[in-house]
């Protein structure tokens, strides 16, 4: 901040502080602005949390779909490696699914 803007800010502050009514009005407006900023920030945080929950739900859905595909392929008698490639799951998870099916 340069000297001139600092000087102007102090001058403005002195003008606002000159009467009790002006000081109260300034404090009320300042509180309004802080409340508005807090509300906007809370909205942003809620939007971020919602987006995160959506992404997590999509991942769970994709995982369930892959596992369902693996179950169908295993039920058709395909070997574990082929099922892993076809379902885009790792071999370990396909083996776990196979054991669950028995």
C-alpha positions as a Markdown table, in Angstrom:
| # | Residue | x | y | z |
|---|---|---|---|---|
| 1 | Unk | 0.0 | 0.0 | 0.0 |
| 2 | Unk | 1.4 | 3.4 | -0.9 |
| 3 | Unk | 1.5 | 6.4 | 1.3 |
| 4 | Unk | -1.3 | 8.2 | -0.5 |
| 5 | Unk | -3.7 | 5.4 | -0.2 |
| 6 | Unk | -2.8 | 4.9 | 3.4 |
| 7 | Unk | -3.4 | 8.6 | 4.0 |
| 8 | Unk | -6.8 | 8.4 | 2.3 |
| 9 | Unk | -7.8 | 5.3 | 4.3 |
| 10 | Unk | -7.0 | 7.1 | 7.6 |
| 11 | Unk | -8.8 | 10.1 | 6.4 |
| 12 | Unk | -11.9 | 8.0 | 5.6 |
| 13 | Unk | -11.7 | 6.3 | 8.9 |
| 14 | Unk | -11.5 | 9.6 | 10.8 |
| 15 | Unk | -14.6 | 10.8 | 8.8 |
| 16 | Unk | -16.5 | 7.7 | 9.7 |
| 17 | Unk | -15.5 | 7.8 | 13.3 |
| 18 | Unk | -16.5 | 11.4 | 13.8 |
| 19 | Unk | -19.9 | 10.6 | 15.1 |
| 20 | Unk | -21.4 | 7.7 | 17.1 |
| 21 | Unk | -24.1 | 7.1 | 14.4 |
| 22 | Unk | -21.5 | 7.0 | 11.7 |
| 23 | Unk | -19.3 | 4.6 | 13.7 |
| 24 | Unk | -22.3 | 2.3 | 14.4 |
| 25 | Unk | -23.3 | 2.4 | 10.7 |
| 26 | Unk | -19.7 | 1.5 | 9.7 |
| 27 | Unk | -19.6 | -1.4 | 12.1 |
| 28 | Unk | -22.9 | -2.7 | 11.0 |
| 29 | Unk | -21.9 | -2.6 | 7.3 |
| 30 | Unk | -18.6 | -4.2 | 8.2 |
| 31 | Unk | -20.5 | -7.0 | 10.0 |
| 32 | Unk | -22.8 | -7.4 | 7.0 |
| 33 | Unk | -19.8 | -7.8 | 4.6 |
| 34 | Unk | -18.1 | -10.4 | 6.9 |
| 35 | Unk | -21.4 | -12.3 | 7.2 |
| 36 | Unk | -21.8 | -12.3 | 3.5 |
| 37 | Unk | -18.2 | -13.5 | 2.9 |
| 38 | Unk | -18.8 | -16.3 | 5.5 |
| 39 | Unk | -22.0 | -17.4 | 3.8 |
| 40 | Unk | -20.3 | -17.4 | 0.4 |
| 41 | Unk | -17.4 | -19.5 | 1.8 |
| 42 | Unk | -19.9 | -21.9 | 3.4 |
| 43 | Unk | -21.7 | -22.3 | 0.1 |
| 44 | Unk | -18.4 | -23.1 | -1.7 |
| 45 | Unk | -17.5 | -25.7 | 1.0 |
| 46 | Unk | -20.9 | -27.3 | 0.7 |
| 47 | Unk | -20.6 | -27.4 | -3.1 |
| 48 | Unk | -17.1 | -29.0 | -2.8 |
| 49 | Unk | -18.4 | -31.6 | -0.4 |
| 50 | Unk | -21.3 | -32.4 | -2.7 |
| 51 | Unk | -19.0 | -32.9 | -5.6 |
| 52 | Unk | -16.8 | -35.2 | -3.6 |
| 53 | Unk | -19.7 | -37.3 | -2.6 |
| 54 | Unk | -20.9 | -37.5 | -6.2 |
| 55 | Unk | -17.4 | -38.7 | -7.3 |
| 56 | Unk | -17.3 | -41.3 | -4.6 |
| 57 | Unk | -20.7 | -42.6 | -5.5 |
| 58 | Unk | -19.6 | -42.9 | -9.1 |
| 59 | Unk | -16.6 | -44.9 | -8.1 |
| 60 | Unk | -18.7 | -47.2 | -6.0 |
| 61 | Unk | -21.1 | -47.7 | -8.9 |
| 62 | Unk | -18.3 | -48.4 | -11.3 |
| 63 | Unk | -16.7 | -50.9 | -8.9 |
| 64 | Unk | -20.1 | -52.7 | -8.4 |
| 65 | Unk | -20.6 | -52.9 | -12.2 |
| 66 | Unk | -17.1 | -54.4 | -12.7 |
| 67 | Unk | -17.7 | -56.9 | -10.0 |
| 68 | Unk | -21.1 | -57.9 | -11.5 |
| 69 | Unk | -19.4 | -58.4 | -14.8 |
| 70 | Unk | -16.8 | -60.6 | -13.2 |
| 71 | Unk | -19.5 | -62.7 | -11.5 |
| 72 | Unk | -21.3 | -63.2 | -14.8 |
| 73 | Unk | -18.1 | -64.1 | -16.6 |
| 74 | Unk | -17.1 | -66.5 | -13.8 |
| 75 | Unk | -20.5 | -68.1 | -13.9 |
| 76 | Unk | -20.0 | -68.7 | -17.6 |
| 77 | Unk | -16.9 | -70.7 | -16.7 |
| 78 | Unk | -14.2 | -68.3 | -17.8 |
| 79 | Unk | -10.8 | -68.5 | -16.2 |
| 80 | Unk | -9.7 | -65.9 | -13.6 |
| 81 | Unk | -7.1 | -64.1 | -15.9 |
| 82 | Unk | -9.7 | -63.7 | -18.7 |
| 83 | Unk | -12.3 | -62.4 | -16.2 |
| 84 | Unk | -9.8 | -60.0 | -14.8 |
| 85 | Unk | -9.1 | -58.6 | -18.2 |
| 86 | Unk | -12.7 | -58.5 | -19.2 |
| 87 | Unk | -13.9 | -56.8 | -16.1 |
| 88 | Unk | -11.0 | -54.5 | -15.6 |
| 89 | Unk | -10.4 | -55.9 | -12.0 |
| 90 | Unk | -7.2 | -57.2 | -10.6 |
| 91 | Unk | -6.7 | -61.0 | -10.4 |
| 92 | Unk | -6.8 | -60.9 | -6.6 |
| 93 | Unk | -10.2 | -59.3 | -6.5 |
| 94 | Unk | -11.5 | -61.8 | -9.2 |
| 95 | Unk | -10.3 | -64.7 | -7.0 |
| 96 | Unk | -12.1 | -63.2 | -4.0 |
| 97 | Unk | -15.3 | -62.9 | -6.0 |
| 98 | Unk | -14.9 | -66.5 | -7.2 |
| 99 | Unk | -14.5 | -67.7 | -3.6 |
| 100 | Unk | -17.6 | -65.7 | -2.6 |
| 101 | Unk | -19.6 | -67.4 | -5.3 |
| 102 | Unk | -18.7 | -70.9 | -4.0 |
